[in-house]
């Protein structure tokens, strides 16, 4: 991604809204529109096309499963391990915020995404380490326990990929 | 693990492999990848109908019934959502989104089996 991106600020573009029929730079082998069409797409401050769509999809699955799991834990057995289940709920909120913000266009949503993904990275590292070194006292019942081993370590991989993607699609600096 | 799980295991894995392959080959979602995800949906529907029949004929779910049905209904929505998204943006990346459906469905089917027995 070059620095030639223009800042189009709060350009409307919810998930899918901008993408019907418009090519991205990754649409190899696809019939593409004119070069100006491609340039217009590149100038938009969005993160919901190309690889971003896969990222959002995986985040959405995690948001869904973490919410369902945390809700289930809190409703049925909250008193057993309040801290772990509150952590579950917190993780669920982080995943929801990340999913929504990645799907939205514009500078503000970019900042929200970065914050959510960073919180997620810190969360999985801290909770992962705690559950590893204090295995007796720390219940193994959150998405982030043991660095997300119960979920194929995807919770550990996801924020790293998220940060790479956000960096590649960062908004251009504001022009004076 | 019952036959329903193994059906979804096979169909889900095949669908995922096909969609990942198509994505690596830089193809946009096509009939083959979308139909493979439709096959996942179909096998989930078979699971749904089979489960309704089993409950109606007096079999009992060992775990929480609403948890089981929650998983099943959620799993049924995934292929629909992924295909909808794949149609909105026809790039190779949508094939990876479609690929995620198969593995997710088989993980959820494994969990549903655990709840049932």
Interface residues (C-beta under 8 A of the other chain):
Chain A: X16 X19 X20 X23 X24 X26 X27 X28 X29 X30 X49 X50 X51 X52 X53 X54 X57 X58 X61 X64 X68 X72 X76
Chain B: X26 X27 X28 X64 X67 X70 X74 X78 X82 X85 X88 X89 X90 X91 X92 X93 X94 X96 X97 X100 X104
